[in-house]
Amino acid sequence: MHIFDRLSLGPAAEIAGARPLGNGALVVQARAARAGNVQVYRGDEVARPDLAQVRIYRDPDEIFRPESLRSFGHKPVTLDHPPEAVTPRTWRGVARGHVGDEVVRDGEFVRIPMLLADSSAIAAVQDGRREVSVGYTCDLDWTPGTAPDGSPYDARQTMVVVDHVAIVAQGRAGPECRIGDSDLARRLAEAEGRAQAAETALAQRDGEVAALRARVPDTAALDALAAERGALVAQARRILGDAFEPAGLNADAIRRAAVAQALGEAEASGMGAAAIEGAFRVIAAGPRHASASHAPDPLRDALRQRPDAPTQAPLTQEAAHAAMVETLRNAWKPAGAR
């Protein structure tokens, strides 16, 4: 059986208790149902046209039954009552918002948060339409009785299931059910704040993931880097020996170690990165360096001493570089023509 109950959203002066959202929607708090009281209906409202009026008791055990309370959540909010129950077929045409899921008991009342997402519904509330009317189905137990406050009743509601909540011009109850509850509004604001913080954290994490992905080369680039380092290590081991361990050394350090082995630490220490790289190329292109036996190396000798100096004093960095260039320039000539 469909029944409409009305409760007030409160006087227009209390619209300040509503909370606008950034997109223009409006969240309002409402007491949407009352328990433990006897309400009077016309007989034709409760399928008893033979009676002028019917007194129906709203049993708290039924109104606050967990299944009944849950039935308020996520139900459509309408402007006035639609002509029939709200279904997926009619929802788009009548829904102006929806009820949130924080449905709680507030003393003898059921309190609900309502999100108004339609401009006409928001304007109606702001212009003073302050009452809500709950459309629901229930069973009626036609056993007469007396409520705890002494009021007699003709029937008792059971199995209450909410269909929709309508914003109406005038309700059945008085102004005791109003918009605005500071504690509930605070908790809703905290929940919304937590949700926004979670969204911000997710957005930051997405940004971090994107940045990390940008730092990581693709597979082909990784393969190329690995091949380049492998070739460099192989060249260095021709000079330093197979026991050379490059772990923890970058390319510049590997080249410098090889040049220092071939030319001496004193010579290598005075050379810049470019000179080290040039020297390494020349040294690595020559025969395998027999570092253990210190076998004679003509290229090393050419780089380390002046050909015309009888004392064979060590060359300066500039002279060594010039000697290396001269050796490379004449390397193609037959031995007798140099």
C-alpha atoms as a printed R data frame, in Angstrom:
    type eleno elety resid chain resno       x      y       z
1   ATOM     1    CA   MET     A     1   0.000  0.000   0.000
2   ATOM     2    CA   HIS     A     2   1.377  3.437  -0.968
3   ATOM     3    CA   ILE     A     3   1.234  6.121   1.742
4   ATOM     4    CA   PHE     A     4   2.504  9.703   1.742
5   ATOM     5    CA   ASP     A     5   3.751 11.190   5.041
6   ATOM     6    CA   ARG     A     6   4.800 14.811   5.314
7   ATOM     7    CA   LEU     A     7   7.296 16.451   7.637
8   ATOM     8    CA   SER     A     8   8.558 20.035   7.628
9   ATOM     9    CA   LEU     A     9  11.992 21.097   6.443
10  ATOM    10    CA   GLY     A    10  11.674 24.107   8.729
11  ATOM    11    CA   PRO     A    11  11.051 27.846   8.263
12  ATOM    12    CA   ALA     A    12  12.714 29.682   5.410
13  ATOM    13    CA   ALA     A    13  14.945 31.533   7.863
14  ATOM    14    CA   GLU     A    14  16.862 28.298   8.422
15  ATOM    15    CA   ILE     A    15  17.911 27.850   4.799
16  ATOM    16    CA   ALA     A    16  21.363 28.966   5.999
17  ATOM    17    CA   GLY     A    17  21.701 25.466   7.438
18  ATOM    18    CA   ALA     A    18  21.898 24.085   3.894
19  ATOM    19    CA   ARG     A    19  25.317 23.465   2.383
20  ATOM    20    CA   PRO     A    20  25.969 24.450  -1.244
21  ATOM    21    CA   LEU     A    21  28.517 22.422  -3.201
22  ATOM    22    CA   GLY     A    22  31.046 23.796  -5.630
23  ATOM    23    CA   ASN     A    23  28.997 22.771  -8.667
24  ATOM    24    CA   GLY     A    24  25.886 24.619  -7.459
25  ATOM    25    CA   ALA     A    25  24.087 21.605  -5.990
26  ATOM    26    CA   LEU     A    26  22.627 21.898  -2.495
27  ATOM    27    CA   VAL     A    27  22.791 19.489   0.452
28  ATOM    28    CA   VAL     A    28  20.025 19.829   3.058
29  ATOM    29    CA   GLN     A    29  19.254 17.851   6.187
30  ATOM    30    CA   ALA     A    30  15.699 16.749   6.910
31  ATOM    31    CA   ARG     A    31  13.749 14.796   9.475
32  ATOM    32    CA   ALA     A    32  11.837 12.570   7.127
33  ATOM    33    CA   ALA     A    33   9.793 10.289   9.375
34  ATOM    34    CA   ARG     A    34   8.513 10.156  12.922
35  ATOM    35    CA   ALA     A    35   7.927  7.073  15.030
36  ATOM    36    CA   GLY     A    36   5.875  6.340  18.153
37  ATOM    37    CA   ASN     A    37   2.968  8.568  17.162
38  ATOM    38    CA   VAL     A    38  -0.513  8.150  15.721
39  ATOM    39    CA   GLN     A    39  -1.186  9.901  12.411
40  ATOM    40    CA   VAL     A    40  -4.583 10.481  10.909
41  ATOM    41    CA   TYR     A    41  -5.268  9.674   7.240
42  ATOM    42    CA   ARG     A    42  -8.355  9.913   5.092
43  ATOM    43    CA   GLY     A    43  -9.934  6.548   4.583
44  ATOM    44    CA   ASP     A    44  -9.316  6.666   0.826
45  ATOM    45    CA   GLU     A    45  -5.580  7.256   1.431
46  ATOM    46    CA   VAL     A    46  -5.294  3.830   3.031
47  ATOM    47    CA   ALA     A    47  -7.727  1.862   0.865
48  ATOM    48    CA   ARG     A    48 -10.604  2.274   3.303
49  ATOM    49    CA   PRO     A    49 -13.074  4.572   1.511
50  ATOM    50    CA   ASP     A    50 -15.718  3.304   3.877
51  ATOM    51    CA   LEU     A    51 -14.085  5.298   6.690
52  ATOM    52    CA   ALA     A    52 -13.888  9.067   6.922
53  ATOM    53    CA   GLN     A    53 -10.541  8.880   8.688
54  ATOM    54    CA   VAL     A    54  -8.152  6.228   9.938
55  ATOM    55    CA   ARG     A    55  -5.762  6.515  12.889
56  ATOM    56    CA   ILE     A    56  -2.518  4.656  12.180
57  ATOM    57    CA   TYR     A    57   0.181  3.959  14.736
58  ATOM    58    CA   ARG     A    58   3.801  4.248  13.603
59  ATOM    59    CA   ASP     A    59   5.525  1.637  15.709
60  ATOM    60    CA   PRO     A    60   9.196  2.583  16.459
61  ATOM    61    CA   ASP     A    61  10.191 -1.077  16.133
62  ATOM    62    CA   GLU     A    62   9.003 -0.948  12.540
63  ATOM    63    CA   ILE     A    63  10.142  2.564  11.583
64  ATOM    64    CA   PHE     A    64  13.655  2.062  12.972
65  ATOM    65    CA   ARG     A    65  13.958 -1.488  11.716
66  ATOM    66    CA   PRO     A    66  17.349 -1.664   9.917
67  ATOM    67    CA   GLU     A    67  15.729 -2.736   6.651
68  ATOM    68    CA   SER     A    68  13.328  0.198   6.835
69  ATOM    69    CA   LEU     A    69  16.078  2.734   7.540
70  ATOM    70    CA   ARG     A    70  18.227  1.389   4.706
71  ATOM    71    CA   SER     A    71  15.322  1.787   2.304
72  ATOM    72    CA   PHE     A    72  15.651  5.596   2.579
73  ATOM    73    CA   GLY     A    73  19.165  5.608   1.141
74  ATOM    74    CA   HIS     A    74  19.749  6.590  -2.505
75  ATOM    75    CA   LYS     A    75  16.054  7.116  -3.202
76  ATOM    76    CA   PRO     A    76  15.024  9.932  -5.583
77  ATOM    77    CA   VAL     A    77  14.028 13.376  -4.344
78  ATOM    78    CA   THR     A    78  11.099 14.832  -6.286
79  ATOM    79    CA   LEU     A    79   9.182 18.106  -6.464
80  ATOM    80    CA   ASP     A    80   5.740 17.112  -5.208
81  ATOM    81    CA   HIS     A    81   4.671 13.502  -5.509
82  ATOM    82    CA   PRO     A    82   4.823 11.771  -8.894
83  ATOM    83    CA   PRO     A    83   1.579 10.128 -10.041
84  ATOM    84    CA   GLU     A    84   3.067  6.662  -9.599
85  ATOM    85    CA   ALA     A    85   5.939  4.880  -7.915
86  ATOM    86    CA   VAL     A    86   9.386  5.879  -9.203
87  ATOM    87    CA   THR     A    87  10.917  3.250 -11.472
88  ATOM    88    CA   PRO     A    88  13.799  3.262 -13.960
89  ATOM    89    CA   ARG     A    89  11.196  4.137 -16.594
90  ATOM    90    CA   THR     A    90  10.024  7.277 -14.753
91  ATOM    91    CA   TRP     A    91  13.138  8.246 -12.797
92  ATOM    92    CA   ARG     A    92  14.578 10.683 -15.336
93  ATOM    93    CA   GLY     A    93  11.362 12.625 -15.571
94  ATOM    94    CA   VAL     A    94  10.754 13.120 -11.840
95  ATOM    95    CA   ALA     A    95  14.068 12.915  -9.930
96  ATOM    96    CA   ARG     A    96  15.512 16.253  -8.813
97  ATOM    97    CA   GLY     A    97  18.179 14.798  -6.536
98  ATOM    98    CA   HIS     A    98  18.662 11.855  -4.232
99  ATOM    99    CA   VAL     A    99  18.856 10.865  -0.582
100 ATOM   100    CA   GLY     A   100  22.312 10.108   0.808
101 ATOM   101    CA   ASP     A   101  23.172  6.911   2.630
102 ATOM   102    CA   GLU     A   102  23.807  8.424   6.085
103 ATOM   103    CA   VAL     A   103  20.292  7.713   7.311
104 ATOM   104    CA   VAL     A   104  20.234  7.868  11.104
105 ATOM   105    CA   ARG     A   105  17.831  7.787  13.994
106 ATOM   106    CA   ASP     A   106  17.420 11.200  15.611
107 ATOM   107    CA   GLY     A   107  15.394 10.633  18.744
108 ATOM   108    CA   GLU     A   108  11.900  9.785  17.539
109 ATOM   109    CA   PHE     A   109  12.701 10.850  13.985
110 ATOM   110    CA   VAL     A   110  14.561  9.498  10.957
111 ATOM   111    CA   ARG     A   111  17.097 12.035   9.683
112 ATOM   112    CA   ILE     A   112  18.311 12.002   6.091
113 ATOM   113    CA   PRO     A   113  20.710 14.069   3.951
114 ATOM   114    CA   MET     A   114  19.295 15.122   0.583
115 ATOM   115    CA   LEU     A   115  21.327 16.265  -2.408
116 ATOM   116    CA   LEU     A   116  19.336 18.635  -4.617
117 ATOM   117    CA   ALA     A   117  20.962 18.638  -8.044
118 ATOM   118    CA   ASP     A   118  18.194 20.327 -10.070
119 ATOM   119    CA   SER     A   119  17.941 24.123 -10.308
120 ATOM   120    CA   SER     A   120  14.151 24.134 -10.016
121 ATOM   121    CA   ALA     A   121  14.244 22.098  -6.793
122 ATOM   122    CA   ILE     A   122  17.002 24.308  -5.357
123 ATOM   123    CA   ALA     A   123  15.025 27.437  -6.237
124 ATOM   124    CA   ALA     A   124  11.868 25.982  -4.685
125 ATOM   125    CA   VAL     A   125  13.613 25.337  -1.365
126 ATOM   126    CA   GLN     A   126  15.311 28.726  -1.399
127 ATOM   127    CA   ASP     A   127  11.942 30.382  -2.098
128 ATOM   128    CA   GLY     A   128  10.395 28.784   0.980
129 ATOM   129    CA   ARG     A   129   9.116 25.345   0.039
130 ATOM   130    CA   ARG     A   130  10.274 23.787   3.258
131 ATOM   131    CA   GLU     A   131   8.517 20.468   3.779
132 ATOM   132    CA   VAL     A   132   9.109 16.928   2.653
133 ATOM   133    CA   SER     A   133   6.672 14.124   2.103
134 ATOM   134    CA   VAL     A   134   7.850 10.530   2.067
135 ATOM   135    CA   GLY     A   135   6.233  8.183  -0.401
136 ATOM   136    CA   TYR     A   136   6.496  4.575   0.751
137 ATOM   137    CA   THR     A   137   4.812  1.229   0.824
138 ATOM   138    CA   CYS     A   138   3.825 -0.619   3.952
139 ATOM   139    CA   ASP     A   139   1.530 -3.287   5.297
140 ATOM   140    CA   LEU     A   140  -1.261 -2.384   7.726
141 ATOM   141    CA   ASP     A   141  -2.148 -4.525  10.672
142 ATOM   142    CA   TRP     A   142  -5.802 -3.657  11.290
143 ATOM   143    CA   THR     A   143  -5.726 -4.730  14.900
144 ATOM   144    CA   PRO     A   144  -6.852 -1.691  16.951
145 ATOM   145    CA   GLY     A   145  -4.908 -0.655  20.019
146 ATOM   146    CA   THR     A   146  -3.591  2.181  22.141
147 ATOM   147    CA   ALA     A   147  -0.208  3.883  21.688
148 ATOM   148    CA   PRO     A   148   2.130  4.362  24.669
149 ATOM   149    CA   ASP     A   149   0.983  7.988  24.973
150 ATOM   150    CA   GLY     A   150  -2.627  6.836  25.324
151 ATOM   151    CA   SER     A   151  -3.750  7.652  21.782
152 ATOM   152    CA   PRO     A   152  -6.066  5.040  20.271
153 ATOM   153    CA   TYR     A   153  -5.371  3.698  16.782
154 ATOM   154    CA   ASP     A   154  -7.208  1.663  14.167
155 ATOM   155    CA   ALA     A   155  -4.213  0.061  12.475
156 ATOM   156    CA   ARG     A   156  -0.456 -0.330  12.810
157 ATOM   157    CA   GLN     A   157   2.182  0.104  10.084
158 ATOM   158    CA   THR     A   158   4.586 -2.733   9.332
159 ATOM   159    CA   MET     A   159   7.174 -3.551   6.610
160 ATOM   160    CA   VAL     A   160   7.883  0.080   5.642
161 ATOM   161    CA   VAL     A   161   9.852  0.514   2.376
162 ATOM   162    CA   VAL     A   162  10.580  4.020   1.030
163 ATOM   163    CA   ASP     A   163   9.917  4.784  -2.647
164 ATOM   164    CA   HIS     A   164  10.840  8.498  -2.857
165 ATOM   165    CA   VAL     A   165  11.035 11.739  -0.870
166 ATOM   166    CA   ALA     A   166   9.064 14.712  -2.251
167 ATOM   167    CA   ILE     A   167   9.567 18.413  -1.547
168 ATOM   168    CA   VAL     A   168   6.090 19.832  -1.023
169 ATOM   169    CA   ALA     A   169   4.466 23.143  -0.122
170 ATOM   170    CA   GLN     A   170   2.681 21.977   3.026
171 ATOM   171    CA   GLY     A   171   3.179 18.934   5.174
172 ATOM   172    CA   ARG     A   172   1.276 16.854   7.634
173 ATOM   173    CA   ALA     A   173   3.510 17.614  10.636
174 ATOM   174    CA   GLY     A   174   4.657 20.864  12.238
175 ATOM   175    CA   PRO     A   175   7.897 22.875  12.057
176 ATOM   176    CA   GLU     A   176   9.721 20.596  14.479
177 ATOM   177    CA   CYS     A   177  11.422 18.839  11.550
178 ATOM   178    CA   ARG     A   178  13.831 21.395  10.156
179 ATOM   179    CA   ILE     A   179  16.739 21.816   7.792
180 ATOM   180    CA   GLY     A   180  20.099 21.894   9.458
181 ATOM   181    CA   ASP     A   181  21.683 19.729  12.088
182 ATOM   182    CA   SER     A   182  25.124 20.923  13.043
183 ATOM   183    CA   ASP     A   183  26.439 17.534  14.147
184 ATOM   184    CA   LEU     A   184  25.210 15.650  11.100
185 ATOM   185    CA   ALA     A   185  26.293 18.456   8.785
186 ATOM   186    CA   ARG     A   186  29.723 18.354  10.399
187 ATOM   187    CA   ARG     A   187  30.006 14.611   9.870
188 ATOM   188    CA   LEU     A   188  28.877 14.939   6.259
189 ATOM   189    CA   ALA     A   189  31.401 17.717   5.693
190 ATOM   190    CA   GLU     A   190  34.120 15.557   7.250
191 ATOM   191    CA   ALA     A   191  33.145 12.641   5.027
192 ATOM   192    CA   GLU     A   192  33.218 14.862   1.963
193 ATOM   193    CA   GLY     A   193  36.591 16.239   3.071
194 ATOM   194    CA   ARG     A   194  37.967 12.711   3.419
195 ATOM   195    CA   ALA     A   195  36.659 11.832  -0.024
196 ATOM   196    CA   GLN     A   196  38.253 14.947  -1.533
197 ATOM   197    CA   ALA     A   197  41.542 14.193   0.251
198 ATOM   198    CA   ALA     A   198  41.454 10.653  -1.131
199 ATOM   199    CA   GLU     A   199  40.824 11.996  -4.640
200 ATOM   200    CA   THR     A   200  43.747 14.418  -4.245
201 ATOM   201    CA   ALA     A   201  46.027 11.623  -3.048
202 ATOM   202    CA   LEU     A   202  45.034  9.452  -6.003
203 ATOM   203    CA   ALA     A   203  45.689 12.310  -8.415
204 ATOM   204    CA   GLN     A   204  49.125 12.878  -6.867
205 ATOM   205    CA   ARG     A   205  49.917  9.176  -7.127
206 ATOM   206    CA   ASP     A   206  48.848  9.155 -10.779
207 ATOM   207    CA   GLY     A   207  51.241 12.046 -11.384
208 ATOM   208    CA   GLU     A   208  54.080 10.249  -9.622
209 ATOM   209    CA   VAL     A   209  53.475  7.107 -11.671
210 ATOM   210    CA   ALA     A   210  53.484  9.125 -14.899
211 ATOM   211    CA   ALA     A   211  56.741 10.834 -13.918
212 ATOM   212    CA   LEU     A   212  58.400  7.534 -13.008
213 ATOM   213    CA   ARG     A   213  57.302  5.990 -16.280
214 ATOM   214    CA   ALA     A   214  58.841  8.925 -18.138
215 ATOM   215    CA   ARG     A   215  62.157  8.280 -16.388
216 ATOM   216    CA   VAL     A   216  62.327  4.625 -17.363
217 ATOM   217    CA   PRO     A   217  63.628  4.054 -20.919
218 ATOM   218    CA   ASP     A   218  61.800  1.651 -23.144
219 ATOM   219    CA   THR     A   219  63.098 -1.873 -23.711
220 ATOM   220    CA   ALA     A   220  65.051 -0.974 -26.834
221 ATOM   221    CA   ALA     A   221  66.801  1.900 -25.065
222 ATOM   222    CA   LEU     A   222  67.672 -0.323 -22.111
223 ATOM   223    CA   ASP     A   223  69.110 -2.932 -24.464
224 ATOM   224    CA   ALA     A   224  71.203 -0.262 -26.198
225 ATOM   225    CA   LEU     A   225  72.537  1.049 -22.867
226 ATOM   226    CA   ALA     A   226  73.399 -2.469 -21.729
227 ATOM   227    CA   ALA     A   227  75.207 -3.227 -24.994
228 ATOM   228    CA   GLU     A   228  77.153  0.056 -24.809
229 ATOM   229    CA   ARG     A   229  78.310 -0.632 -21.252
230 ATOM   230    CA   GLY     A   230  79.165 -4.221 -22.115
231 ATOM   231    CA   ALA     A   231  81.419 -3.055 -24.966
232 ATOM   232    CA   LEU     A   232  83.079 -0.473 -22.709
233 ATOM   233    CA   VAL     A   233  83.799 -3.044 -19.995
234 ATOM   234    CA   ALA     A   234  85.190 -5.485 -22.569
235 ATOM   235    CA   GLN     A   235  87.556 -2.774 -23.876
236 ATOM   236    CA   ALA     A   236  88.628 -1.858 -20.344
237 ATOM   237    CA   ARG     A   237  89.407 -5.481 -19.505
238 ATOM   238    CA   ARG     A   238  91.741 -5.660 -22.532
239 ATOM   239    CA   ILE     A   239  93.787 -3.033 -20.717
240 ATOM   240    CA   LEU     A   240  93.141 -3.811 -17.037
241 ATOM   241    CA   GLY     A   241  92.867 -7.573 -17.247
242 ATOM   242    CA   ASP     A   242  89.969 -9.968 -17.010
243 ATOM   243    CA   ALA     A   243  89.837 -9.618 -13.237
244 ATOM   244    CA   PHE     A   244  88.740 -5.976 -13.513
245 ATOM   245    CA   GLU     A   245  85.378 -5.489 -11.738
246 ATOM   246    CA   PRO     A   246  83.390 -2.429 -12.980
247 ATOM   247    CA   ALA     A   247  80.565 -2.655 -10.406
248 ATOM   248    CA   GLY     A   248  79.741  0.781  -9.023
249 ATOM   249    CA   LEU     A   249  81.827  2.641 -11.643
250 ATOM   250    CA   ASN     A   250  80.336  4.884 -14.295
251 ATOM   251    CA   ALA     A   251  81.717  5.100 -17.837
252 ATOM   252    CA   ASP     A   252  84.094  7.993 -17.048
253 ATOM   253    CA   ALA     A   253  85.594  6.141 -14.075
254 ATOM   254    CA   ILE     A   254  86.106  2.986 -16.136
255 ATOM   255    CA   ARG     A   255  87.922  4.903 -18.887
256 ATOM   256    CA   ARG     A   256  90.080  6.771 -16.357
257 ATOM   257    CA   ALA     A   257  91.129  3.512 -14.666
258 ATOM   258    CA   ALA     A   258  92.161  2.068 -18.021
259 ATOM   259    CA   VAL     A   259  94.110  5.175 -19.069
260 ATOM   260    CA   ALA     A   260  95.841  5.327 -15.675
261 ATOM   261    CA   GLN     A   261  96.906  1.678 -16.129
262 ATOM   262    CA   ALA     A   262  98.258  2.368 -19.617
263 ATOM   263    CA   LEU     A   263  99.890  5.792 -19.087
264 ATOM   264    CA   GLY     A   264 100.442  5.904 -15.356
265 ATOM   265    CA   GLU     A   265  98.420  7.433 -12.566
266 ATOM   266    CA   ALA     A   266 100.380 10.682 -12.587
267 ATOM   267    CA   GLU     A   267  99.722 11.253 -16.282
268 ATOM   268    CA   ALA     A   268  96.049 10.324 -16.087
269 ATOM   269    CA   SER     A   269  95.369 12.484 -13.037
270 ATOM   270    CA   GLY     A   270  96.200 15.618 -15.007
271 ATOM   271    CA   MET     A   271  93.867 14.818 -17.925
272 ATOM   272    CA   GLY     A   272  90.316 16.104 -18.276
273 ATOM   273    CA   ALA     A   273  87.300 13.986 -19.197
274 ATOM   274    CA   ALA     A   274  87.645 14.713 -22.924
275 ATOM   275    CA   ALA     A   275  91.357 13.851 -22.929
276 ATOM   276    CA   ILE     A   276  90.683 10.656 -20.984
277 ATOM   277    CA   GLU     A   277  88.016  9.615 -23.492
278 ATOM   278    CA   GLY     A   278  90.356 10.297 -26.446
279 ATOM   279    CA   ALA     A   279  93.231  8.432 -24.852
280 ATOM   280    CA   PHE     A   280  91.001  5.507 -24.012
281 ATOM   281    CA   ARG     A   281  89.854  5.202 -27.611
282 ATOM   282    CA   VAL     A   282  93.435  5.022 -28.855
283 ATOM   283    CA   ILE     A   283  94.563  2.620 -26.156
284 ATOM   284    CA   ALA     A   284  91.542  0.350 -26.562
285 ATOM   285    CA   ALA     A   285  92.083  0.193 -30.339
286 ATOM   286    CA   GLY     A   286  95.643 -1.169 -29.883
287 ATOM   287    CA   PRO     A   287  96.769 -4.727 -28.994
288 ATOM   288    CA   ARG     A   288  95.755 -6.337 -25.692
289 ATOM   289    CA   HIS     A   289  97.567 -4.556 -22.907
290 ATOM   290    CA   ALA     A   290  99.802 -6.912 -20.960
291 ATOM   291    CA   SER     A   291  99.636 -5.061 -17.703
292 ATOM   292    CA   ALA     A   292 100.930 -7.922 -15.610
293 ATOM   293    CA   SER     A   293 104.264 -8.266 -17.493
294 ATOM   294    CA   HIS     A   294 104.585 -4.565 -18.394
295 ATOM   295    CA   ALA     A   295 105.466 -5.547 -21.950
296 ATOM   296    CA   PRO     A   296 106.742 -2.706 -24.156
297 ATOM   297    CA   ASP     A   297 103.979 -0.650 -25.791
298 ATOM   298    CA   PRO     A   298 105.140  1.713 -28.571
299 ATOM   299    CA   LEU     A   299 101.992  3.804 -28.366
300 ATOM   300    CA   ARG     A   300 102.362  4.230 -24.626
301 ATOM   301    CA   ASP     A   301 106.005  5.192 -25.094
302 ATOM   302    CA   ALA     A   302 105.069  7.719 -27.773
303 ATOM   303    CA   LEU     A   303 102.511  9.279 -25.501
304 ATOM   304    CA   ARG     A   304 104.698  9.359 -22.433
305 ATOM   305    CA   GLN     A   305 107.976 10.727 -23.879
306 ATOM   306    CA   ARG     A   306 109.378 13.001 -26.573
307 ATOM   307    CA   PRO     A   307 110.994 11.080 -29.451
308 ATOM   308    CA   ASP     A   308 113.915 13.524 -29.700
309 ATOM   309    CA   ALA     A   309 114.673 13.882 -26.017
310 ATOM   310    CA   PRO     A   310 117.741 11.883 -24.941
311 ATOM   311    CA   THR     A   311 116.657 11.910 -21.327
312 ATOM   312    CA   GLN     A   312 113.180 10.659 -22.281
313 ATOM   313    CA   ALA     A   313 111.565 12.920 -19.676
314 ATOM   314    CA   PRO     A   314 107.777 12.521 -19.158
315 ATOM   315    CA   LEU     A   315 105.621 14.657 -21.412
316 ATOM   316    CA   THR     A   316 103.266 17.338 -20.197
317 ATOM   317    CA   GLN     A   317  99.532 16.784 -20.791
318 ATOM   318    CA   GLU     A   318  99.576 19.092 -23.832
319 ATOM   319    CA   ALA     A   319 102.659 17.420 -25.313
320 ATOM   320    CA   ALA     A   320 101.231 13.963 -24.734
321 ATOM   321    CA   HIS     A   321  98.049 14.944 -26.514
322 ATOM   322    CA   ALA     A   322 100.046 16.361 -29.462
323 ATOM   323    CA   ALA     A   323 102.099 13.175 -29.642
324 ATOM   324    CA   MET     A   324  98.924 11.068 -29.638
325 ATOM   325    CA   VAL     A   325  97.497 13.157 -32.511
326 ATOM   326    CA   GLU     A   326 100.708 12.823 -34.494
327 ATOM   327    CA   THR     A   327 100.737  9.044 -33.962
328 ATOM   328    CA   LEU     A   328  97.147  8.766 -35.204
329 ATOM   329    CA   ARG     A   329  97.942 10.963 -38.213
330 ATOM   330    CA   ASN     A   330 100.814  8.718 -39.332
331 ATOM   331    CA   ALA     A   331  99.452  5.344 -38.308
332 ATOM   332    CA   TRP     A   332  98.398  4.481 -41.855
333 ATOM   333    CA   LYS     A   333 101.951  4.869 -43.267
334 ATOM   334    CA   PRO     A   334 104.340  1.916 -43.688
335 ATOM   335    CA   ALA     A   335 106.836  1.598 -40.902
336 ATOM   336    CA   GLY     A   336 109.762  2.874 -43.017
337 ATOM   337    CA   ALA     A   337 107.915  5.964 -44.220
338 ATOM   338    CA   ARG     A   338 106.982  7.375 -40.803
